[in-house]
Amino acid sequence: MDAASVTRAVVEACLAACRSCADECAQHVDMHDHCRICADACLRCIDACTALLETL
């Protein structure tokens, strides 16, 4: 496996983790401020991973 394939796989895994985390935390934003903060961070990570994947 070449470096580009490994990089793509790592970024795709990060994207999947951030989507899962954002979905879970979004369910609790009204109850816990830390869930809102986490969900927002995950959404920014999703954007960053998506942008990076477009360049690979």
C-alpha distance matrix in Angstrom:
0.0 3.8 6.8 8.3 6.2 6.8 10.2 11.0 10.5 12.7 15.2 15.5 16.2 18.7 20.3 20.8 22.4 24.6 25.8 26.7 28.4 30.3 31.5 32.8 34.4 36.0 38.0 39.7 40.4 44.1 44.4 42.3 41.8 38.7 37.1 37.9 36.5 33.2 33.0 33.6 30.9 28.4 29.4 28.8 25.3 24.7 26.0 23.8 20.6 21.7 22.5 19.3 17.3 19.7 18.7 14.9
3.8 0.0 3.8 5.6 5.4 6.5 8.8 10.2 10.9 12.6 14.6 15.6 16.8 18.7 20.2 21.4 22.9 24.7 26.0 27.4 28.9 30.4 32.0 33.5 34.8 36.2 38.6 40.1 40.4 44.2 44.7 42.5 41.6 38.6 37.1 37.7 36.0 33.0 32.8 32.9 30.1 28.0 28.8 27.8 24.4 24.0 24.8 22.3 19.4 20.5 20.8 17.3 15.8 17.9 16.3 12.6
6.8 3.8 0.0 3.8 5.4 5.1 6.1 8.6 9.9 10.5 12.2 14.1 15.3 16.5 18.2 19.9 21.1 22.5 24.2 25.8 26.9 28.3 30.2 31.7 32.6 34.1 36.7 38.0 38.1 41.9 42.4 40.0 38.9 35.8 34.6 35.0 33.1 30.3 30.3 30.2 27.2 25.3 26.3 24.9 21.6 21.6 22.3 19.5 16.8 18.4 18.3 14.7 13.8 16.2 14.2 10.9
8.3 5.6 3.8 0.0 3.8 5.4 5.0 6.1 8.6 9.9 10.5 12.1 14.2 15.3 16.3 18.2 19.9 20.9 22.3 24.3 25.6 26.6 28.4 30.3 31.2 32.3 35.0 36.6 36.5 40.2 41.1 38.8 37.7 34.9 33.4 33.5 31.8 29.1 28.7 28.4 25.7 23.7 24.2 22.9 19.8 19.3 19.7 17.1 14.4 15.4 15.3 11.8 10.5 12.6 10.8 7.3
6.2 5.4 5.4 3.8 0.0 3.8 5.4 5.1 6.1 8.6 10.0 10.5 12.3 14.2 15.2 16.4 18.4 19.9 21.0 22.6 24.3 25.5 26.9 28.7 30.1 31.3 33.6 35.4 35.7 39.4 40.1 38.1 37.3 34.4 32.7 33.1 31.7 28.7 28.1 28.3 25.8 23.4 24.0 23.3 20.0 19.1 20.0 18.0 14.7 15.5 16.3 13.2 11.1 13.6 12.8 9.1
6.8 6.5 5.1 5.4 3.8 0.0 3.8 5.4 5.1 6.2 8.6 9.8 10.6 12.4 14.2 15.4 16.6 18.4 20.0 21.2 22.5 24.2 25.8 27.2 28.4 30.0 32.3 33.8 34.2 37.9 38.3 36.1 35.4 32.3 30.8 31.5 29.8 26.7 26.6 27.0 24.2 21.9 23.0 22.2 18.7 18.4 19.8 17.4 14.2 15.9 16.9 13.5 12.1 15.2 14.4 11.0
10.2 8.8 6.1 5.0 5.4 3.8 0.0 3.8 5.4 5.2 6.2 8.5 9.9 10.6 12.2 14.3 15.4 16.5 18.3 20.1 21.0 22.2 24.3 25.9 26.7 28.1 30.7 32.1 32.0 35.8 36.4 34.1 33.1 30.1 28.7 29.1 27.3 24.4 24.2 24.2 21.4 19.3 20.3 19.1 15.7 15.6 16.6 14.0 11.0 13.0 13.5 10.0 9.2 12.4 11.4 8.5
11.0 10.2 8.6 6.1 5.1 5.4 3.8 0.0 3.8 5.5 5.2 6.0 8.5 9.8 10.4 12.2 14.2 15.2 16.3 18.3 19.8 20.8 22.4 24.4 25.5 26.5 29.0 30.8 30.8 34.6 35.4 33.4 32.5 29.8 28.0 28.2 26.8 23.9 23.2 23.3 20.9 18.4 18.9 18.2 15.0 14.0 15.0 13.1 9.7 10.7 11.9 8.9 6.8 10.1 10.1 7.1
10.5 10.9 9.9 8.6 6.1 5.1 5.4 3.8 0.0 3.8 5.5 5.1 6.1 8.6 9.8 10.5 12.3 14.2 15.3 16.6 18.3 19.8 21.2 22.7 24.2 25.5 27.7 29.5 30.0 33.7 34.3 32.3 31.8 28.9 27.0 27.7 26.5 23.3 22.7 23.4 21.0 18.2 19.2 19.0 15.5 14.6 16.4 14.8 11.2 12.6 14.5 11.9 9.8 13.3 13.7 10.9
12.7 12.6 10.5 9.9 8.6 6.2 5.2 5.5 3.8 0.0 3.8 5.4 5.1 6.2 8.6 9.9 10.6 12.3 14.3 15.4 16.4 18.1 20.0 21.2 22.3 24.0 26.3 27.6 28.0 31.8 32.1 29.9 29.2 26.1 24.6 25.4 23.8 20.6 20.5 21.1 18.3 15.9 17.4 16.9 13.2 13.1 15.2 13.1 9.8 12.3 14.0 11.2 10.3 14.1 14.3 12.0
15.2 14.6 12.2 10.5 10.0 8.6 6.2 5.2 5.5 3.8 0.0 3.8 5.4 5.0 6.1 8.6 9.8 10.4 12.2 14.2 15.2 16.1 18.2 19.9 20.7 21.9 24.6 26.1 26.0 29.8 30.5 28.4 27.4 24.6 23.0 23.2 21.7 18.8 18.3 18.5 15.9 13.5 14.4 13.7 10.2 9.8 11.5 9.5 6.1 8.5 10.3 7.9 7.2 11.0 11.6 10.1
15.5 15.6 14.1 12.1 10.5 9.8 8.5 6.0 5.1 5.4 3.8 0.0 3.8 5.4 5.0 6.2 8.6 9.8 10.5 12.4 14.2 15.2 16.5 18.5 19.9 20.8 23.2 25.1 25.4 29.1 29.9 28.2 27.7 25.0 22.9 23.2 22.3 19.2 18.1 18.9 16.9 13.8 14.4 14.7 11.4 9.8 12.0 11.3 7.5 8.6 11.4 9.9 7.9 11.4 13.0 11.4
16.2 16.8 15.3 14.2 12.3 10.6 9.9 8.5 6.1 5.1 5.4 3.8 0.0 3.8 5.4 5.1 6.2 8.6 9.9 10.7 12.3 14.1 15.5 16.7 18.2 19.8 21.9 23.5 24.2 27.9 28.3 26.4 26.2 23.3 21.2 22.2 21.2 17.8 17.2 18.5 16.3 13.1 14.7 15.3 11.8 10.9 13.8 13.0 9.6 11.5 14.4 12.8 11.4 15.0 16.4 14.7
18.7 18.7 16.5 15.3 14.2 12.4 10.6 9.8 8.6 6.2 5.0 5.4 3.8 0.0 3.8 5.5 5.1 6.1 8.6 9.9 10.5 12.0 14.1 15.4 16.2 17.8 20.3 21.5 21.8 25.6 26.0 23.9 23.2 20.3 18.5 19.2 18.0 14.7 14.3 15.3 12.7 9.9 11.7 12.0 8.3 8.2 11.2 10.1 7.3 10.1 12.7 11.3 11.0 14.6 15.8 14.9
20.3 20.2 18.2 16.3 15.2 14.2 12.2 10.4 9.8 8.6 6.1 5.0 5.4 3.8 0.0 3.8 5.5 5.2 6.1 8.6 9.9 10.4 12.2 14.3 15.2 16.1 18.7 20.5 20.6 24.2 25.2 23.4 22.8 20.4 18.1 18.3 17.5 14.5 13.2 14.0 12.2 8.9 9.6 10.5 7.4 5.6 8.8 8.9 5.9 7.5 10.7 10.4 9.6 12.7 14.8 14.3
20.8 21.4 19.9 18.2 16.4 15.4 14.3 12.2 10.5 9.9 8.6 6.2 5.1 5.5 3.8 0.0 3.8 5.5 5.2 6.2 8.6 9.9 10.7 12.4 14.3 15.3 17.3 19.3 20.1 23.7 24.4 22.9 22.9 20.5 17.8 18.6 18.4 15.1 13.6 15.3 14.0 10.3 11.4 13.2 10.4 8.5 12.0 12.6 9.7 10.7 14.2 14.0 12.6 15.6 17.9 17.1
22.4 22.9 21.1 19.9 18.4 16.6 15.4 14.2 12.3 10.6 9.8 8.6 6.2 5.1 5.5 3.8 0.0 3.8 5.5 5.2 6.1 8.5 9.9 10.7 12.1 14.0 15.9 17.4 18.2 21.9 22.1 20.3 20.4 17.6 15.2 16.5 16.0 12.4 11.7 13.8 12.1 8.7 11.0 12.7 9.7 9.1 12.9 13.1 10.9 12.8 16.0 15.5 15.0 18.2 20.1 19.3
24.6 24.7 22.5 20.9 19.9 18.4 16.5 15.2 14.2 12.3 10.4 9.8 8.6 6.1 5.2 5.5 3.8 0.0 3.8 5.4 5.1 5.9 8.4 9.8 10.3 11.7 14.3 15.6 15.8 19.6 20.2 18.3 17.9 15.4 13.0 13.6 13.0 9.7 8.6 10.2 8.7 5.0 7.2 9.0 6.6 6.1 9.9 10.6 9.3 11.1 14.0 14.3 14.3 17.1 19.1 19.1
25.8 26.0 24.2 22.3 21.0 20.0 18.3 16.3 15.3 14.3 12.2 10.5 9.9 8.6 6.1 5.2 5.5 3.8 0.0 3.8 5.5 5.2 6.1 8.6 10.0 10.4 12.8 14.9 15.3 18.8 19.9 18.7 18.6 16.7 13.7 14.0 14.4 11.4 9.1 11.1 10.7 7.0 7.5 10.4 8.9 6.8 10.3 12.1 10.6 11.2 14.6 15.5 14.9 17.2 19.8 19.9
26.7 27.4 25.8 24.3 22.6 21.2 20.1 18.3 16.6 15.4 14.2 12.4 10.7 9.9 8.6 6.2 5.2 5.4 3.8 0.0 3.8 5.5 5.2 6.3 8.7 10.0 11.3 13.4 14.8 18.1 18.6 17.5 18.2 16.1 12.9 14.2 14.9 11.6 9.8 12.7 12.4 8.9 10.4 13.4 11.8 10.3 14.0 15.5 13.8 14.8 18.2 18.7 18.0 20.6 23.1 22.8
28.4 28.9 26.9 25.6 24.3 22.5 21.0 19.8 18.3 16.4 15.2 14.2 12.3 10.5 9.9 8.6 6.1 5.1 5.5 3.8 0.0 3.8 5.4 5.1 6.0 8.4 10.2 11.3 12.3 15.9 16.1 14.4 14.8 12.5 9.6 11.2 11.5 8.0 7.0 10.2 9.7 6.8 9.3 12.0 10.7 10.4 13.9 15.2 14.3 15.8 18.8 19.3 19.3 21.9 24.1 24.1
30.3 30.4 28.3 26.6 25.5 24.2 22.2 20.8 19.8 18.1 16.1 15.2 14.1 12.0 10.4 9.9 8.5 5.9 5.2 5.5 3.8 0.0 3.8 5.5 5.2 5.8 8.7 10.2 10.3 13.9 14.9 13.6 13.6 11.9 8.7 9.0 9.9 7.2 4.5 7.5 8.2 5.4 6.5 9.9 9.7 9.0 12.0 14.0 13.8 14.7 17.5 18.7 18.9 21.0 23.5 24.0
31.5 32.0 30.2 28.4 26.9 25.8 24.3 22.4 21.2 20.0 18.2 16.5 15.5 14.1 12.2 10.7 9.9 8.4 6.1 5.2 5.4 3.8 0.0 3.8 5.6 5.2 6.8 9.5 10.5 13.6 14.7 14.3 15.1 14.0 10.3 10.9 12.7 10.3 7.5 10.6 11.9 9.1 9.5 13.2 13.0 11.6 14.5 16.9 16.2 16.6 19.7 21.1 20.7 22.7 25.5 25.9
32.8 33.5 31.7 30.3 28.7 27.2 25.9 24.4 22.7 21.2 19.9 18.5 16.7 15.4 14.3 12.4 10.7 9.8 8.6 6.3 5.1 5.5 3.8 0.0 3.8 5.5 5.6 7.4 9.5 12.5 12.6 12.1 13.6 12.2 8.6 10.4 12.4 9.8 8.1 11.8 12.8 10.5 11.9 15.3 14.9 14.2 17.4 19.3 18.6 19.5 22.6 23.6 23.4 25.7 28.3 28.4
34.4 34.8 32.6 31.2 30.1 28.4 26.7 25.5 24.2 22.3 20.7 19.9 18.2 16.2 15.2 14.3 12.1 10.3 10.0 8.7 6.0 5.2 5.6 3.8 0.0 3.8 5.3 5.4 6.5 9.9 10.1 9.0 9.9 8.7 4.9 6.7 8.8 6.7 5.4 9.1 10.4 9.1 10.7 13.7 14.0 14.0 16.8 18.6 18.7 19.8 22.5 23.7 24.0 26.2 28.5 29.1
36.0 36.2 34.1 32.3 31.3 30.0 28.1 26.5 25.5 24.0 21.9 20.8 19.8 17.8 16.1 15.3 14.0 11.7 10.4 10.0 8.4 5.8 5.2 5.5 3.8 0.0 3.8 5.4 5.4 8.5 10.1 10.0 10.7 10.6 6.9 6.7 9.7 8.7 5.9 8.8 11.3 10.1 10.2 13.6 14.7 14.1 16.3 18.8 19.1 19.6 22.2 23.9 24.2 25.8 28.5 29.4
38.0 38.6 36.7 35.0 33.6 32.3 30.7 29.0 27.7 26.3 24.6 23.2 21.9 20.3 18.7 17.3 15.9 14.3 12.8 11.3 10.2 8.7 6.8 5.6 5.3 3.8 0.0 3.8 6.0 7.9 8.8 9.8 11.7 12.0 8.4 9.2 12.5 11.5 9.4 12.5 14.8 13.5 13.9 17.4 18.1 17.4 19.8 22.3 22.3 22.7 25.6 27.2 27.2 29.0 31.7 32.4
39.7 40.1 38.0 36.6 35.4 33.8 32.1 30.8 29.5 27.6 26.1 25.1 23.5 21.5 20.5 19.3 17.4 15.6 14.9 13.4 11.3 10.2 9.5 7.4 5.4 5.4 3.8 0.0 3.8 5.5 5.3 6.1 8.5 9.1 6.0 7.5 10.8 10.4 9.4 12.3 14.5 14.0 15.0 18.0 18.9 18.9 21.2 23.4 23.7 24.6 27.1 28.6 29.0 30.9 33.4 34.2
40.4 40.4 38.1 36.5 35.7 34.2 32.0 30.8 30.0 28.0 26.0 25.4 24.2 21.8 20.6 20.1 18.2 15.8 15.3 14.8 12.3 10.3 10.5 9.5 6.5 5.4 6.0 3.8 0.0 3.8 5.5 5.5 6.2 7.8 5.2 4.7 8.4 9.2 8.0 10.0 12.7 13.0 13.5 16.1 17.7 18.0 19.7 22.0 22.9 23.7 25.8 27.6 28.4 30.0 32.4 33.5
44.1 44.2 41.9 40.2 39.4 37.9 35.8 34.6 33.7 31.8 29.8 29.1 27.9 25.6 24.2 23.7 21.9 19.6 18.8 18.1 15.9 13.9 13.6 12.5 9.9 8.5 7.9 5.5 3.8 0.0 3.8 6.0 7.4 10.1 8.5 7.9 11.4 12.8 11.8 13.4 16.3 16.8 17.0 19.6 21.4 21.6 23.1 25.5 26.6 27.2 29.3 31.2 32.0 33.4 35.9 37.1
44.4 44.7 42.4 41.1 40.1 38.3 36.4 35.4 34.3 32.1 30.5 29.9 28.3 26.0 25.2 24.4 22.1 20.2 19.9 18.6 16.1 14.9 14.7 12.6 10.1 10.1 8.8 5.3 5.5 3.8 0.0 3.8 6.9 9.1 8.1 9.0 12.0 13.0 12.9 15.0 17.3 17.8 18.8 21.2 22.6 23.1 25.1 27.1 27.9 29.0 31.1 32.7 33.5 35.3 37.6 38.6
42.3 42.5 40.0 38.8 38.1 36.1 34.1 33.4 32.3 29.9 28.4 28.2 26.4 23.9 23.4 22.9 20.3 18.3 18.7 17.5 14.4 13.6 14.3 12.1 9.0 10.0 9.8 6.1 5.5 6.0 3.8 0.0 3.8 5.4 5.4 6.9 9.1 10.1 11.0 12.9 14.7 15.6 17.0 19.1 20.3 21.3 23.3 24.9 25.9 27.3 29.3 30.6 31.7 33.7 35.7 36.6
41.8 41.6 38.9 37.7 37.3 35.4 33.1 32.5 31.8 29.2 27.4 27.7 26.2 23.2 22.8 22.9 20.4 17.9 18.6 18.2 14.8 13.6 15.1 13.6 9.9 10.7 11.7 8.5 6.2 7.4 6.9 3.8 0.0 3.8 5.4 5.2 6.4 8.7 9.9 10.8 12.5 14.3 15.5 17.0 18.6 20.0 21.6 23.0 24.4 25.9 27.5 28.9 30.4 32.2 34.0 35.2
38.7 38.6 35.8 34.9 34.4 32.3 30.1 29.8 28.9 26.1 24.6 25.0 23.3 20.3 20.4 20.5 17.6 15.4 16.7 16.1 12.5 11.9 14.0 12.2 8.7 10.6 12.0 9.1 7.8 10.1 9.1 5.4 3.8 0.0 3.8 5.4 5.0 6.0 8.5 9.8 10.5 12.1 14.2 15.4 16.4 18.2 20.1 21.0 22.2 24.1 25.8 26.7 28.2 30.3 31.9 32.9
37.1 37.1 34.6 33.4 32.7 30.8 28.7 28.0 27.0 24.6 23.0 22.9 21.2 18.5 18.1 17.8 15.2 13.0 13.7 12.9 9.6 8.7 10.3 8.6 4.9 6.9 8.4 6.0 5.2 8.5 8.1 5.4 5.4 3.8 0.0 3.8 5.4 5.0 5.9 8.4 9.7 10.3 12.1 14.2 15.0 16.1 18.3 19.7 20.5 22.1 24.2 25.3 26.4 28.4 30.4 31.2
37.9 37.7 35.0 33.5 33.1 31.5 29.1 28.2 27.7 25.4 23.2 23.2 22.2 19.2 18.3 18.6 16.5 13.6 14.0 14.2 11.2 9.0 10.9 10.4 6.7 6.7 9.2 7.5 4.7 7.9 9.0 6.9 5.2 5.4 3.8 0.0 3.8 5.4 5.1 6.1 8.6 9.8 10.6 12.4 14.2 15.2 16.7 18.5 19.9 21.0 22.8 24.4 25.6 27.3 29.3 30.6
36.5 36.0 33.1 31.8 31.7 29.8 27.3 26.8 26.5 23.8 21.7 22.3 21.2 18.0 17.5 18.4 16.0 13.0 14.4 14.9 11.5 9.9 12.7 12.4 8.8 9.7 12.5 10.8 8.4 11.4 12.0 9.1 6.4 5.0 5.4 3.8 0.0 3.8 5.5 5.2 6.2 8.7 10.0 10.8 12.4 14.3 15.6 16.7 18.4 20.1 21.4 22.7 24.4 26.2 27.8 29.1
33.2 33.0 30.3 29.1 28.7 26.7 24.4 23.9 23.3 20.6 18.8 19.2 17.8 14.7 14.5 15.1 12.4 9.7 11.4 11.6 8.0 7.2 10.3 9.8 6.7 8.7 11.5 10.4 9.2 12.8 13.0 10.1 8.7 6.0 5.0 5.4 3.8 0.0 3.8 5.4 5.1 6.1 8.6 9.9 10.4 12.2 14.3 15.2 16.2 18.1 19.9 20.8 22.2 24.4 26.0 26.9
33.0 32.8 30.3 28.7 28.1 26.6 24.2 23.2 22.7 20.5 18.3 18.1 17.2 14.3 13.2 13.6 11.7 8.6 9.1 9.8 7.0 4.5 7.5 8.1 5.4 5.9 9.4 9.4 8.0 11.8 12.9 11.0 9.9 8.5 5.9 5.1 5.5 3.8 0.0 3.8 5.4 5.0 6.2 8.7 9.7 10.4 12.5 14.2 15.1 16.3 18.4 19.8 20.8 22.7 24.8 25.8
33.6 32.9 30.2 28.4 28.3 27.0 24.2 23.3 23.4 21.1 18.5 18.9 18.5 15.3 14.0 15.3 13.8 10.2 11.1 12.7 10.2 7.5 10.6 11.8 9.1 8.8 12.5 12.3 10.0 13.4 15.0 12.9 10.8 9.8 8.4 6.1 5.2 5.4 3.8 0.0 3.8 5.4 5.1 6.4 8.7 9.9 10.8 12.5 14.3 15.4 16.8 18.5 20.1 21.5 23.4 24.9
30.9 30.1 27.2 25.7 25.8 24.2 21.4 20.9 21.0 18.3 15.9 16.9 16.3 12.7 12.2 14.0 12.1 8.7 10.7 12.4 9.7 8.2 11.9 12.8 10.4 11.3 14.8 14.5 12.7 16.3 17.3 14.7 12.5 10.5 9.7 8.6 6.2 5.1 5.4 3.8 0.0 3.8 5.4 5.2 6.2 8.7 10.0 10.6 12.3 14.2 15.4 16.5 18.3 20.2 21.6 22.8
28.4 28.0 25.3 23.7 23.4 21.9 19.3 18.4 18.2 15.9 13.5 13.8 13.1 9.9 8.9 10.3 8.7 5.0 7.0 8.9 6.8 5.4 9.1 10.5 9.1 10.1 13.5 14.0 13.0 16.8 17.8 15.6 14.3 12.1 10.3 9.8 8.7 6.1 5.0 5.4 3.8 0.0 3.8 5.4 4.9 6.1 8.6 9.7 10.3 12.1 14.1 15.0 16.2 18.3 20.2 21.0
29.4 28.8 26.3 24.2 24.0 23.0 20.3 18.9 19.2 17.4 14.4 14.4 14.7 11.7 9.6 11.4 11.0 7.2 7.5 10.4 9.3 6.5 9.5 11.9 10.7 10.2 13.9 15.0 13.5 17.0 18.8 17.0 15.5 14.2 12.1 10.6 10.0 8.6 6.2 5.1 5.4 3.8 0.0 3.8 5.3 5.0 6.3 8.7 9.9 10.5 12.4 14.2 15.3 16.8 19.0 20.3
28.8 27.8 24.9 22.9 23.3 22.2 19.1 18.2 19.0 16.9 13.7 14.7 15.3 12.0 10.5 13.2 12.7 9.0 10.4 13.4 12.0 9.9 13.2 15.3 13.7 13.6 17.4 18.0 16.1 19.6 21.2 19.1 17.0 15.4 14.2 12.4 10.8 9.9 8.7 6.4 5.2 5.4 3.8 0.0 3.8 5.4 5.1 6.3 8.7 9.9 10.6 12.3 14.3 15.6 17.2 18.9
25.3 24.4 21.6 19.8 20.0 18.7 15.7 15.0 15.5 13.2 10.2 11.4 11.8 8.3 7.4 10.4 9.7 6.6 8.9 11.8 10.7 9.7 13.0 14.9 14.0 14.7 18.1 18.9 17.7 21.4 22.6 20.3 18.6 16.4 15.0 14.2 12.4 10.4 9.7 8.7 6.2 4.9 5.3 3.8 0.0 3.8 5.4 5.0 6.0 8.4 9.8 10.4 12.1 14.2 15.6 16.6
24.7 24.0 21.6 19.3 19.1 18.4 15.6 14.0 14.6 13.1 9.8 9.8 10.9 8.2 5.6 8.5 9.1 6.1 6.8 10.3 10.4 9.0 11.6 14.2 14.0 14.1 17.4 18.9 18.0 21.6 23.1 21.3 20.0 18.2 16.1 15.2 14.3 12.2 10.4 9.9 8.7 6.1 5.0 5.4 3.8 0.0 3.8 5.5 5.2 6.0 8.5 9.9 10.5 12.4 14.6 15.6
26.0 24.8 22.3 19.7 20.0 19.8 16.6 15.0 16.4 15.2 11.5 12.0 13.8 11.2 8.8 12.0 12.9 9.9 10.3 14.0 13.9 12.0 14.5 17.4 16.8 16.3 19.8 21.2 19.7 23.1 25.1 23.3 21.6 20.1 18.3 16.7 15.6 14.3 12.5 10.8 10.0 8.6 6.3 5.1 5.4 3.8 0.0 3.8 5.6 5.2 6.1 8.6 10.0 10.8 12.9 14.8
23.8 22.3 19.5 17.1 18.0 17.4 14.0 13.1 14.8 13.1 9.5 11.3 13.0 10.1 8.9 12.6 13.1 10.6 12.1 15.5 15.2 14.0 16.9 19.3 18.6 18.8 22.3 23.4 22.0 25.5 27.1 24.9 23.0 21.0 19.7 18.5 16.7 15.2 14.2 12.5 10.6 9.7 8.7 6.3 5.0 5.5 3.8 0.0 3.8 5.5 5.2 6.1 8.6 10.0 11.1 12.8
20.6 19.4 16.8 14.4 14.7 14.2 11.0 9.7 11.2 9.8 6.1 7.5 9.6 7.3 5.9 9.7 10.9 9.3 10.6 13.8 14.3 13.8 16.2 18.6 18.7 19.1 22.3 23.7 22.9 26.6 27.9 25.9 24.4 22.2 20.5 19.9 18.4 16.2 15.1 14.3 12.3 10.3 9.9 8.7 6.0 5.2 5.6 3.8 0.0 3.8 5.4 5.0 6.1 8.6 10.1 10.7
21.7 20.5 18.4 15.4 15.5 15.9 13.0 10.7 12.6 12.3 8.5 8.6 11.5 10.1 7.5 10.7 12.8 11.1 11.2 14.8 15.8 14.7 16.6 19.5 19.8 19.6 22.7 24.6 23.7 27.2 29.0 27.3 25.9 24.1 22.1 21.0 20.1 18.1 16.3 15.4 14.2 12.1 10.5 9.9 8.4 6.0 5.2 5.5 3.8 0.0 3.8 5.4 5.2 6.4 9.0 10.3
22.5 20.8 18.3 15.3 16.3 16.9 13.5 11.9 14.5 14.0 10.3 11.4 14.4 12.7 10.7 14.2 16.0 14.0 14.6 18.2 18.8 17.5 19.7 22.6 22.5 22.2 25.6 27.1 25.8 29.3 31.1 29.3 27.5 25.8 24.2 22.8 21.4 19.9 18.4 16.8 15.4 14.1 12.4 10.6 9.8 8.5 6.1 5.2 5.4 3.8 0.0 3.8 5.5 5.2 6.9 9.3
19.3 17.3 14.7 11.8 13.2 13.5 10.0 8.9 11.9 11.2 7.9 9.9 12.8 11.3 10.4 14.0 15.5 14.3 15.5 18.7 19.3 18.7 21.1 23.6 23.7 23.9 27.2 28.6 27.6 31.2 32.7 30.6 28.9 26.7 25.3 24.4 22.7 20.8 19.8 18.5 16.5 15.0 14.2 12.3 10.4 9.9 8.6 6.1 5.0 5.4 3.8 0.0 3.8 5.3 5.3 6.7
17.3 15.8 13.8 10.5 11.1 12.1 9.2 6.8 9.8 10.3 7.2 7.9 11.4 11.0 9.6 12.6 15.0 14.3 14.9 18.0 19.3 18.9 20.7 23.4 24.0 24.2 27.2 29.0 28.4 32.0 33.5 31.7 30.4 28.2 26.4 25.6 24.4 22.2 20.8 20.1 18.3 16.2 15.3 14.3 12.1 10.5 10.0 8.6 6.1 5.2 5.5 3.8 0.0 3.8 5.3 5.2
19.7 17.9 16.2 12.6 13.6 15.2 12.4 10.1 13.3 14.1 11.0 11.4 15.0 14.6 12.7 15.6 18.2 17.1 17.2 20.6 21.9 21.0 22.7 25.7 26.2 25.8 29.0 30.9 30.0 33.4 35.3 33.7 32.2 30.3 28.4 27.3 26.2 24.4 22.7 21.5 20.2 18.3 16.8 15.6 14.2 12.4 10.8 10.0 8.6 6.4 5.2 5.3 3.8 0.0 3.8 5.7
18.7 16.3 14.2 10.8 12.8 14.4 11.4 10.1 13.7 14.3 11.6 13.0 16.4 15.8 14.8 17.9 20.1 19.1 19.8 23.1 24.1 23.5 25.5 28.3 28.5 28.5 31.7 33.4 32.4 35.9 37.6 35.7 34.0 31.9 30.4 29.3 27.8 26.0 24.8 23.4 21.6 20.2 19.0 17.2 15.6 14.6 12.9 11.1 10.1 9.0 6.9 5.3 5.3 3.8 0.0 3.8
14.9 12.6 10.9 7.3 9.1 11.0 8.5 7.1 10.9 12.0 10.1 11.4 14.7 14.9 14.3 17.1 19.3 19.1 19.9 22.8 24.1 24.0 25.9 28.4 29.1 29.4 32.4 34.2 33.5 37.1 38.6 36.6 35.2 32.9 31.2 30.6 29.1 26.9 25.8 24.9 22.8 21.0 20.3 18.9 16.6 15.6 14.8 12.8 10.7 10.3 9.3 6.7 5.2 5.7 3.8 0.0
